[in-house]
Amino acid sequence: MLQRVQTIWLFFATATIFSLFLFPYLQVLNADGSAKALKVTGVYQTVGGQVVQTEAFLGLTIATVILGLIPFIIIFYYNDRKRQIKICYFAIAAILGFSFWLVQNAKQVLGNITLQPENYGIGVLLPSLAILFIILALRGIKNDEKLIKSADRLR
């Protein structure tokens, strides 16, 4: 049954991960006055009044697409709730690893720049928001599992 509340939460998790393509996770103003934004697709810099991609992150881009598809695929395992739960836990672990990868990538690109709170973009919050949505979906899946078990006891 696709019309369950966890379907909505998993869809929100998918949309949240895919929105990483829209929002930068770091924005830094260089010493020369040009702005630099880090997205999962690469480094974008203001050159001559135009925003230009100066470096591409192919691995991060592919990982983001795969990570965004995982919660969407979980939706269609509604007949196998135990598998849904296992894949949800895997998705949470994968998002945590992906977040660590984002941090390491930012350290590599930016070097020794000390970051201030105003340097962080919306993209920093999106992985944690996706984890929250998956946890809410897990709660719904477990409630369905309890309901099925209680209905089986009554038979």
CNS distance restraints for C-alpha pairs under 8 A (distance, minus, plus):
assign (resid   1 and name CA) (resid  78 and name CA) 6.35 0.50 0.50
assign (resid   1 and name CA) (resid  79 and name CA) 7.86 0.50 0.50
assign (resid   2 and name CA) (resid   7 and name CA) 6.33 0.50 0.50
assign (resid   2 and name CA) (resid  75 and name CA) 7.24 0.50 0.50
assign (resid   2 and name CA) (resid  76 and name CA) 7.59 0.50 0.50
assign (resid   2 and name CA) (resid  78 and name CA) 7.16 0.50 0.50
assign (resid   3 and name CA) (resid   7 and name CA) 6.79 0.50 0.50
assign (resid   4 and name CA) (resid   8 and name CA) 7.29 0.50 0.50
assign (resid   5 and name CA) (resid   9 and name CA) 6.62 0.50 0.50
assign (resid   5 and name CA) (resid 137 and name CA) 7.32 0.50 0.50
assign (resid   5 and name CA) (resid 140 and name CA) 6.60 0.50 0.50
assign (resid   6 and name CA) (resid  10 and name CA) 6.00 0.50 0.50
assign (resid   6 and name CA) (resid  75 and name CA) 7.91 0.50 0.50
assign (resid   6 and name CA) (resid 136 and name CA) 7.12 0.50 0.50
assign (resid   6 and name CA) (resid 137 and name CA) 4.19 0.50 0.50
assign (resid   6 and name CA) (resid 138 and name CA) 7.22 0.50 0.50
assign (resid   6 and name CA) (resid 139 and name CA) 7.96 0.50 0.50
assign (resid   6 and name CA) (resid 140 and name CA) 5.37 0.50 0.50
assign (resid   6 and name CA) (resid 141 and name CA) 6.56 0.50 0.50
assign (resid   7 and name CA) (resid  11 and name CA) 6.06 0.50 0.50
assign (resid   7 and name CA) (resid  75 and name CA) 5.72 0.50 0.50
assign (resid   7 and name CA) (resid 137 and name CA) 7.23 0.50 0.50
assign (resid   8 and name CA) (resid  12 and name CA) 6.15 0.50 0.50
assign (resid   9 and name CA) (resid  13 and name CA) 6.23 0.50 0.50
assign (resid   9 and name CA) (resid 133 and name CA) 5.20 0.50 0.50
assign (resid   9 and name CA) (resid 134 and name CA) 6.50 0.50 0.50
assign (resid   9 and name CA) (resid 136 and name CA) 6.52 0.50 0.50
assign (resid   9 and name CA) (resid 137 and name CA) 5.31 0.50 0.50
assign (resid  10 and name CA) (resid  14 and name CA) 6.26 0.50 0.50
assign (resid  10 and name CA) (resid  71 and name CA) 5.30 0.50 0.50
assign (resid  10 and name CA) (resid  72 and name CA) 6.37 0.50 0.50
assign (resid  10 and name CA) (resid  74 and name CA) 7.52 0.50 0.50
assign (resid  10 and name CA) (resid  75 and name CA) 6.72 0.50 0.50
assign (resid  10 and name CA) (resid 133 and name CA) 6.49 0.50 0.50
assign (resid  10 and name CA) (resid 134 and name CA) 6.02 0.50 0.50
assign (resid  10 and name CA) (resid 137 and name CA) 6.16 0.50 0.50
assign (resid  11 and name CA) (resid  15 and name CA) 6.19 0.50 0.50
assign (resid  11 and name CA) (resid  71 and name CA) 6.92 0.50 0.50
assign (resid  11 and name CA) (resid  72 and name CA) 6.14 0.50 0.50
assign (resid  11 and name CA) (resid  75 and name CA) 7.95 0.50 0.50
assign (resid  12 and name CA) (resid  16 and name CA) 5.97 0.50 0.50
assign (resid  12 and name CA) (resid 130 and name CA) 7.42 0.50 0.50
assign (resid  12 and name CA) (resid 133 and name CA) 6.64 0.50 0.50
assign (resid  13 and name CA) (resid  17 and name CA) 6.24 0.50 0.50
assign (resid  13 and name CA) (resid  68 and name CA) 7.64 0.50 0.50
assign (resid  13 and name CA) (resid  71 and name CA) 6.48 0.50 0.50
assign (resid  13 and name CA) (resid 129 and name CA) 7.48 0.50 0.50
assign (resid  13 and name CA) (resid 130 and name CA) 4.45 0.50 0.50
assign (resid  13 and name CA) (resid 131 and name CA) 7.30 0.50 0.50
assign (resid  13 and name CA) (resid 133 and name CA) 5.42 0.50 0.50
assign (resid  13 and name CA) (resid 134 and name CA) 6.36 0.50 0.50
assign (resid  14 and name CA) (resid  18 and name CA) 6.21 0.50 0.50
assign (resid  14 and name CA) (resid  68 and name CA) 4.91 0.50 0.50
assign (resid  14 and name CA) (resid  69 and name CA) 6.58 0.50 0.50
assign (resid  14 and name CA) (resid  70 and name CA) 7.69 0.50 0.50
assign (resid  14 and name CA) (resid  71 and name CA) 5.69 0.50 0.50
assign (resid  14 and name CA) (resid  72 and name CA) 6.00 0.50 0.50
assign (resid  14 and name CA) (resid 130 and name CA) 7.43 0.50 0.50
assign (resid  15 and name CA) (resid  19 and name CA) 6.04 0.50 0.50
assign (resid  15 and name CA) (resid  68 and name CA) 7.44 0.50 0.50
assign (resid  16 and name CA) (resid  20 and name CA) 7.03 0.50 0.50
assign (resid  16 and name CA) (resid 126 and name CA) 5.99 0.50 0.50
assign (resid  16 and name CA) (resid 127 and name CA) 7.48 0.50 0.50
assign (resid  16 and name CA) (resid 129 and name CA) 7.19 0.50 0.50
assign (resid  16 and name CA) (resid 130 and name CA) 5.82 0.50 0.50
assign (resid  17 and name CA) (resid  64 and name CA) 6.99 0.50 0.50
assign (resid  17 and name CA) (resid  67 and name CA) 7.22 0.50 0.50
assign (resid  17 and name CA) (resid  68 and name CA) 5.23 0.50 0.50
assign (resid  17 and name CA) (resid 126 and name CA) 6.63 0.50 0.50
assign (resid  17 and name CA) (resid 127 and name CA) 6.57 0.50 0.50
assign (resid  17 and name CA) (resid 130 and name CA) 6.48 0.50 0.50
assign (resid  18 and name CA) (resid  22 and name CA) 7.93 0.50 0.50
assign (resid  18 and name CA) (resid  64 and name CA) 7.14 0.50 0.50
assign (resid  18 and name CA) (resid  65 and name CA) 7.09 0.50 0.50
assign (resid  18 and name CA) (resid  68 and name CA) 5.79 0.50 0.50
assign (resid  19 and name CA) (resid  23 and name CA) 6.57 0.50 0.50
assign (resid  19 and name CA) (resid 123 and name CA) 7.98 0.50 0.50
assign (resid  19 and name CA) (resid 126 and name CA) 7.82 0.50 0.50
assign (resid  20 and name CA) (resid  24 and name CA) 7.08 0.50 0.50
assign (resid  20 and name CA) (resid  25 and name CA) 7.92 0.50 0.50
assign (resid  20 and name CA) (resid  39 and name CA) 7.18 0.50 0.50
assign (resid  20 and name CA) (resid  40 and name CA) 6.62 0.50 0.50
assign (resid  20 and name CA) (resid  64 and name CA) 7.87 0.50 0.50
assign (resid  20 and name CA) (resid 123 and name CA) 5.67 0.50 0.50
assign (resid  20 and name CA) (resid 126 and name CA) 7.00 0.50 0.50
assign (resid  21 and name CA) (resid  39 and name CA) 6.70 0.50 0.50
assign (resid  21 and name CA) (resid  40 and name CA) 6.22 0.50 0.50
assign (resid  21 and name CA) (resid  41 and name CA) 6.80 0.50 0.50
assign (resid  22 and name CA) (resid  39 and name CA) 7.84 0.50 0.50
assign (resid  23 and name CA) (resid  39 and name CA) 6.71 0.50 0.50
assign (resid  23 and name CA) (resid 121 and name CA) 7.09 0.50 0.50
assign (resid  23 and name CA) (resid 122 and name CA) 6.08 0.50 0.50
assign (resid  23 and name CA) (resid 123 and name CA) 5.33 0.50 0.50
assign (resid  24 and name CA) (resid  37 and name CA) 6.02 0.50 0.50
assign (resid  24 and name CA) (resid  38 and name CA) 5.36 0.50 0.50
assign (resid  24 and name CA) (resid  39 and name CA) 4.41 0.50 0.50
assign (resid  24 and name CA) (resid  40 and name CA) 7.53 0.50 0.50
assign (resid  24 and name CA) (resid 121 and name CA) 5.53 0.50 0.50
assign (resid  24 and name CA) (resid 122 and name CA) 6.59 0.50 0.50
assign (resid  24 and name CA) (resid 123 and name CA) 5.28 0.50 0.50
assign (resid  24 and name CA) (resid 124 and name CA) 7.97 0.50 0.50
assign (resid  25 and name CA) (resid  37 and name CA) 7.58 0.50 0.50
assign (resid  25 and name CA) (resid  38 and name CA) 5.91 0.50 0.50
assign (resid  25 and name CA) (resid  39 and name CA) 5.89 0.50 0.50
assign (resid  25 and name CA) (resid 120 and name CA) 5.88 0.50 0.50
assign (resid  25 and name CA) (resid 121 and name CA) 4.43 0.50 0.50
assign (resid  25 and name CA) (resid 122 and name CA) 5.97 0.50 0.50
assign (resid  25 and name CA) (resid 123 and name CA) 3.99 0.50 0.50
assign (resid  25 and name CA) (resid 124 and name CA) 4.85 0.50 0.50
assign (resid  26 and name CA) (resid  37 and name CA) 5.68 0.50 0.50
assign (resid  26 and name CA) (resid  38 and name CA) 5.14 0.50 0.50
assign (resid  26 and name CA) (resid  39 and name CA) 7.35 0.50 0.50
assign (resid  26 and name CA) (resid 106 and name CA) 7.88 0.50 0.50
assign (resid  26 and name CA) (resid 119 and name CA) 5.64 0.50 0.50
assign (resid  26 and name CA) (resid 120 and name CA) 4.71 0.50 0.50
assign (resid  26 and name CA) (resid 121 and name CA) 5.14 0.50 0.50
assign (resid  26 and name CA) (resid 123 and name CA) 7.60 0.50 0.50
assign (resid  26 and name CA) (resid 124 and name CA) 7.55 0.50 0.50
assign (resid  27 and name CA) (resid  35 and name CA) 7.10 0.50 0.50
assign (resid  27 and name CA) (resid  36 and name CA) 5.68 0.50 0.50
assign (resid  27 and name CA) (resid  37 and name CA) 4.35 0.50 0.50
assign (resid  27 and name CA) (resid  38 and name CA) 6.39 0.50 0.50
assign (resid  27 and name CA) (resid 119 and name CA) 4.93 0.50 0.50
assign (resid  27 and name CA) (resid 120 and name CA) 6.25 0.50 0.50
assign (resid  27 and name CA) (resid 121 and name CA) 6.48 0.50 0.50
assign (resid  28 and name CA) (resid  35 and name CA) 5.84 0.50 0.50
assign (resid  28 and name CA) (resid  36 and name CA) 5.12 0.50 0.50
assign (resid  28 and name CA) (resid  37 and name CA) 6.32 0.50 0.50
assign (resid  28 and name CA) (resid 119 and name CA) 5.77 0.50 0.50
assign (resid  29 and name CA) (resid  33 and name CA) 6.16 0.50 0.50
assign (resid  29 and name CA) (resid  34 and name CA) 5.91 0.50 0.50
assign (resid  29 and name CA) (resid  35 and name CA) 4.48 0.50 0.50
assign (resid  29 and name CA) (resid  36 and name CA) 6.11 0.50 0.50
assign (resid  30 and name CA) (resid  34 and name CA) 5.39 0.50 0.50
assign (resid  30 and name CA) (resid  35 and name CA) 6.00 0.50 0.50
assign (resid  30 and name CA) (resid  36 and name CA) 6.99 0.50 0.50
assign (resid  34 and name CA) (resid  45 and name CA) 6.90 0.50 0.50
assign (resid  34 and name CA) (resid  46 and name CA) 5.58 0.50 0.50
assign (resid  34 and name CA) (resid  47 and name CA) 7.13 0.50 0.50
assign (resid  35 and name CA) (resid  45 and name CA) 5.70 0.50 0.50
assign (resid  35 and name CA) (resid  46 and name CA) 5.55 0.50 0.50
assign (resid  36 and name CA) (resid  43 and name CA) 6.83 0.50 0.50
assign (resid  36 and name CA) (resid  44 and name CA) 5.67 0.50 0.50
assign (resid  36 and name CA) (resid  45 and name CA) 4.46 0.50 0.50
assign (resid  36 and name CA) (resid  46 and name CA) 6.73 0.50 0.50
assign (resid  37 and name CA) (resid  43 and name CA) 5.81 0.50 0.50
assign (resid  37 and name CA) (resid  44 and name CA) 5.08 0.50 0.50
assign (resid  37 and name CA) (resid  45 and name CA) 6.36 0.50 0.50
assign (resid  38 and name CA) (resid  42 and name CA) 6.05 0.50 0.50
assign (resid  38 and name CA) (resid  43 and name CA) 4.71 0.50 0.50
assign (resid  38 and name CA) (resid  44 and name CA) 6.32 0.50 0.50
assign (resid  38 and name CA) (resid 106 and name CA) 7.50 0.50 0.50
assign (resid  39 and name CA) (resid  43 and name CA) 6.31 0.50 0.50
assign (resid  39 and name CA) (resid  44 and name CA) 7.62 0.50 0.50
assign (resid  39 and name CA) (resid 123 and name CA) 7.81 0.50 0.50
assign (resid  40 and name CA) (resid  57 and name CA) 6.56 0.50 0.50
assign (resid  40 and name CA) (resid  60 and name CA) 5.61 0.50 0.50
assign (resid  40 and name CA) (resid  61 and name CA) 5.67 0.50 0.50
assign (resid  40 and name CA) (resid  64 and name CA) 7.42 0.50 0.50
assign (resid  40 and name CA) (resid 102 and name CA) 7.89 0.50 0.50
assign (resid  41 and name CA) (resid  56 and name CA) 5.89 0.50 0.50
assign (resid  41 and name CA) (resid  57 and name CA) 5.18 0.50 0.50
assign (resid  41 and name CA) (resid  58 and name CA) 6.74 0.50 0.50
assign (resid  41 and name CA) (resid  60 and name CA) 6.73 0.50 0.50
assign (resid  41 and name CA) (resid  61 and name CA) 5.27 0.50 0.50
assign (resid  42 and name CA) (resid  53 and name CA) 6.62 0.50 0.50
assign (resid  42 and name CA) (resid  54 and name CA) 7.42 0.50 0.50
assign (resid  42 and name CA) (resid  55 and name CA) 5.28 0.50 0.50
assign (resid  42 and name CA) (resid  56 and name CA) 4.10 0.50 0.50
assign (resid  42 and name CA) (resid  57 and name CA) 4.75 0.50 0.50
assign (resid  42 and name CA) (resid  58 and name CA) 7.90 0.50 0.50
assign (resid  43 and name CA) (resid  53 and name CA) 5.68 0.50 0.50
assign (resid  43 and name CA) (resid  54 and name CA) 5.64 0.50 0.50
assign (resid  43 and name CA) (resid  55 and name CA) 5.02 0.50 0.50
assign (resid  43 and name CA) (resid  56 and name CA) 6.48 0.50 0.50
assign (resid  43 and name CA) (resid  57 and name CA) 7.94 0.50 0.50
assign (resid  44 and name CA) (resid  51 and name CA) 6.26 0.50 0.50
assign (resid  44 and name CA) (resid  52 and name CA) 5.44 0.50 0.50
assign (resid  44 and name CA) (resid  53 and name CA) 4.31 0.50 0.50
assign (resid  44 and name CA) (resid  54 and name CA) 5.81 0.50 0.50
assign (resid  44 and name CA) (resid  55 and name CA) 7.31 0.50 0.50
assign (resid  45 and name CA) (resid  51 and name CA) 5.50 0.50 0.50
assign (resid  45 and name CA) (resid  52 and name CA) 5.42 0.50 0.50
assign (resid  45 and name CA) (resid  53 and name CA) 6.29 0.50 0.50
assign (resid  45 and name CA) (resid  54 and name CA) 6.48 0.50 0.50
assign (resid  46 and name CA) (resid  50 and name CA) 5.40 0.50 0.50
assign (resid  46 and name CA) (resid  51 and name CA) 4.45 0.50 0.50
assign (resid  46 and name CA) (resid  52 and name CA) 6.19 0.50 0.50
assign (resid  47 and name CA) (resid  51 and name CA) 6.22 0.50 0.50
assign (resid  47 and name CA) (resid  52 and name CA) 6.55 0.50 0.50
assign (resid  57 and name CA) (resid  61 and name CA) 6.19 0.50 0.50
assign (resid  58 and name CA) (resid  62 and name CA) 6.22 0.50 0.50
assign (resid  59 and name CA) (resid  63 and name CA) 6.08 0.50 0.50
assign (resid  60 and name CA) (resid  64 and name CA) 5.97 0.50 0.50
assign (resid  60 and name CA) (resid 102 and name CA) 7.98 0.50 0.50
assign (resid  61 and name CA) (resid  65 and name CA) 6.40 0.50 0.50
assign (resid  62 and name CA) (resid  66 and name CA) 6.30 0.50 0.50
assign (resid  63 and name CA) (resid  67 and name CA) 5.89 0.50 0.50
assign (resid  63 and name CA) (resid  98 and name CA) 7.81 0.50 0.50
assign (resid  64 and name CA) (resid  68 and name CA) 5.94 0.50 0.50
assign (resid  65 and name CA) (resid  69 and name CA) 6.26 0.50 0.50
assign (resid  66 and name CA) (resid  70 and name CA) 6.47 0.50 0.50
assign (resid  67 and name CA) (resid  71 and name CA) 7.69 0.50 0.50
assign (resid  67 and name CA) (resid  91 and name CA) 7.37 0.50 0.50
assign (resid  67 and name CA) (resid  94 and name CA) 7.36 0.50 0.50
assign (resid  67 and name CA) (resid  95 and name CA) 7.20 0.50 0.50
assign (resid  68 and name CA) (resid  72 and name CA) 7.16 0.50 0.50
assign (resid  69 and name CA) (resid  73 and name CA) 6.08 0.50 0.50
assign (resid  70 and name CA) (resid  74 and name CA) 6.25 0.50 0.50
assign (resid  70 and name CA) (resid  87 and name CA) 7.97 0.50 0.50
assign (resid  70 and name CA) (resid  91 and name CA) 6.69 0.50 0.50
assign (resid  71 and name CA) (resid  75 and name CA) 6.69 0.50 0.50
assign (resid  71 and name CA) (resid  88 and name CA) 7.36 0.50 0.50
assign (resid  71 and name CA) (resid  91 and name CA) 7.23 0.50 0.50
assign (resid  71 and name CA) (resid 134 and name CA) 7.63 0.50 0.50
assign (resid  72 and name CA) (resid  76 and name CA) 7.57 0.50 0.50
assign (resid  73 and name CA) (resid  77 and name CA) 7.24 0.50 0.50
assign (resid  74 and name CA) (resid  78 and name CA) 7.65 0.50 0.50
assign (resid  74 and name CA) (resid  84 and name CA) 5.80 0.50 0.50
assign (resid  74 and name CA) (resid  87 and name CA) 6.89 0.50 0.50
assign (resid  74 and name CA) (resid  88 and name CA) 7.38 0.50 0.50
assign (resid  75 and name CA) (resid  84 and name CA) 7.93 0.50 0.50
assign (resid  77 and name CA) (resid  81 and name CA) 6.96 0.50 0.50
assign (resid  77 and name CA) (resid  83 and name CA) 7.23 0.50 0.50
assign (resid  77 and name CA) (resid  84 and name CA) 6.01 0.50 0.50
assign (resid  78 and name CA) (resid  84 and name CA) 7.19 0.50 0.50
assign (resid  80 and name CA) (resid  84 and name CA) 6.37 0.50 0.50
assign (resid  81 and name CA) (resid  85 and name CA) 6.21 0.50 0.50
assign (resid  81 and name CA) (resid 141 and name CA) 6.60 0.50 0.50
assign (resid  81 and name CA) (resid 145 and name CA) 6.95 0.50 0.50
assign (resid  82 and name CA) (resid  86 and name CA) 6.37 0.50 0.50
assign (resid  83 and name CA) (resid  87 and name CA) 6.11 0.50 0.50
assign (resid  84 and name CA) (resid  88 and name CA) 6.07 0.50 0.50
assign (resid  84 and name CA) (resid 141 and name CA) 7.74 0.50 0.50
assign (resid  85 and name CA) (resid  89 and name CA) 6.35 0.50 0.50
assign (resid  85 and name CA) (resid 138 and name CA) 6.40 0.50 0.50
assign (resid  85 and name CA) (resid 141 and name CA) 7.22 0.50 0.50
assign (resid  85 and name CA) (resid 142 and name CA) 7.96 0.50 0.50
assign (resid  86 and name CA) (resid  90 and name CA) 6.26 0.50 0.50
assign (resid  87 and name CA) (resid  91 and name CA) 6.01 0.50 0.50
assign (resid  88 and name CA) (resid  92 and name CA) 6.28 0.50 0.50
assign (resid  88 and name CA) (resid 134 and name CA) 6.54 0.50 0.50
assign (resid  88 and name CA) (resid 135 and name CA) 7.94 0.50 0.50
assign (resid  88 and name CA) (resid 138 and name CA) 6.91 0.50 0.50
assign (resid  89 and name CA) (resid  93 and name CA) 6.33 0.50 0.50
assign (resid  90 and name CA) (resid  94 and name CA) 6.06 0.50 0.50
assign (resid  91 and name CA) (resid  95 and name CA) 6.08 0.50 0.50
assign (resid  92 and name CA) (resid  96 and name CA) 6.27 0.50 0.50
assign (resid  92 and name CA) (resid 131 and name CA) 5.79 0.50 0.50
assign (resid  92 and name CA) (resid 134 and name CA) 7.28 0.50 0.50
assign (resid  93 and name CA) (resid  97 and name CA) 6.24 0.50 0.50
assign (resid  94 and name CA) (resid  98 and name CA) 6.01 0.50 0.50
assign (resid  95 and name CA) (resid  99 and name CA) 6.09 0.50 0.50
assign (resid  95 and name CA) (resid 127 and name CA) 6.40 0.50 0.50
assign (resid  95 and name CA) (resid 131 and name CA) 7.21 0.50 0.50
assign (resid  96 and name CA) (resid 100 and name CA) 6.36 0.50 0.50
assign (resid  96 and name CA) (resid 127 and name CA) 7.75 0.50 0.50
assign (resid  97 and name CA) (resid 101 and name CA) 6.24 0.50 0.50
assign (resid  98 and name CA) (resid 102 and name CA) 6.26 0.50 0.50
assign (resid  99 and name CA) (resid 103 and name CA) 6.41 0.50 0.50
assign (resid  99 and name CA) (resid 127 and name CA) 6.81 0.50 0.50
assign (resid 100 and name CA) (resid 104 and name CA) 6.28 0.50 0.50
assign (resid 101 and name CA) (resid 105 and name CA) 6.02 0.50 0.50
assign (resid 102 and name CA) (resid 106 and name CA) 6.16 0.50 0.50
assign (resid 103 and name CA) (resid 107 and name CA) 6.26 0.50 0.50
assign (resid 104 and name CA) (resid 108 and name CA) 6.23 0.50 0.50
assign (resid 105 and name CA) (resid 109 and name CA) 6.23 0.50 0.50
assign (resid 106 and name CA) (resid 110 and name CA) 5.85 0.50 0.50
assign (resid 106 and name CA) (resid 111 and name CA) 7.96 0.50 0.50
assign (resid 107 and name CA) (resid 111 and name CA) 5.44 0.50 0.50
assign (resid 107 and name CA) (resid 112 and name CA) 7.59 0.50 0.50
assign (resid 115 and name CA) (resid 119 and name CA) 6.10 0.50 0.50
assign (resid 115 and name CA) (resid 120 and name CA) 7.98 0.50 0.50
assign (resid 116 and name CA) (resid 120 and name CA) 7.56 0.50 0.50
assign (resid 120 and name CA) (resid 124 and name CA) 6.51 0.50 0.50
assign (resid 121 and name CA) (resid 125 and name CA) 7.94 0.50 0.50
assign (resid 122 and name CA) (resid 126 and name CA) 6.78 0.50 0.50
assign (resid 123 and name CA) (resid 127 and name CA) 7.59 0.50 0.50
assign (resid 125 and name CA) (resid 129 and name CA) 6.24 0.50 0.50
assign (resid 126 and name CA) (resid 130 and name CA) 6.13 0.50 0.50
assign (resid 127 and name CA) (resid 131 and name CA) 6.29 0.50 0.50
assign (resid 128 and name CA) (resid 132 and name CA) 6.26 0.50 0.50
assign (resid 129 and name CA) (resid 133 and name CA) 6.32 0.50 0.50
assign (resid 130 and name CA) (resid 134 and name CA) 6.25 0.50 0.50
assign (resid 131 and name CA) (resid 135 and name CA) 6.17 0.50 0.50
assign (resid 132 and name CA) (resid 136 and name CA) 6.27 0.50 0.50
assign (resid 133 and name CA) (resid 137 and name CA) 6.21 0.50 0.50
assign (resid 134 and name CA) (resid 138 and name CA) 6.09 0.50 0.50
assign (resid 135 and name CA) (resid 139 and name CA) 6.32 0.50 0.50
assign (resid 136 and name CA) (resid 140 and name CA) 6.50 0.50 0.50
assign (resid 137 and name CA) (resid 141 and name CA) 6.21 0.50 0.50
assign (resid 138 and name CA) (resid 142 and name CA) 6.10 0.50 0.50
assign (resid 139 and name CA) (resid 143 and name CA) 6.20 0.50 0.50
assign (resid 140 and name CA) (resid 144 and name CA) 6.28 0.50 0.50
assign (resid 141 and name CA) (resid 145 and name CA) 6.24 0.50 0.50
assign (resid 142 and name CA) (resid 146 and name CA) 6.22 0.50 0.50
assign (resid 143 and name CA) (resid 147 and name CA) 6.18 0.50 0.50
assign (resid 144 and name CA) (resid 148 and name CA) 6.18 0.50 0.50
assign (resid 145 and name CA) (resid 149 and name CA) 6.21 0.50 0.50
assign (resid 146 and name CA) (resid 150 and name CA) 6.13 0.50 0.50
assign (resid 147 and name CA) (resid 151 and name CA) 6.14 0.50 0.50
assign (resid 148 and name CA) (resid 152 and name CA) 6.14 0.50 0.50
assign (resid 149 and name CA) (resid 153 and name CA) 6.33 0.50 0.50
assign (resid 150 and name CA) (resid 154 and name CA) 6.49 0.50 0.50
assign (resid 151 and name CA) (resid 155 and name CA) 6.71 0.50 0.50
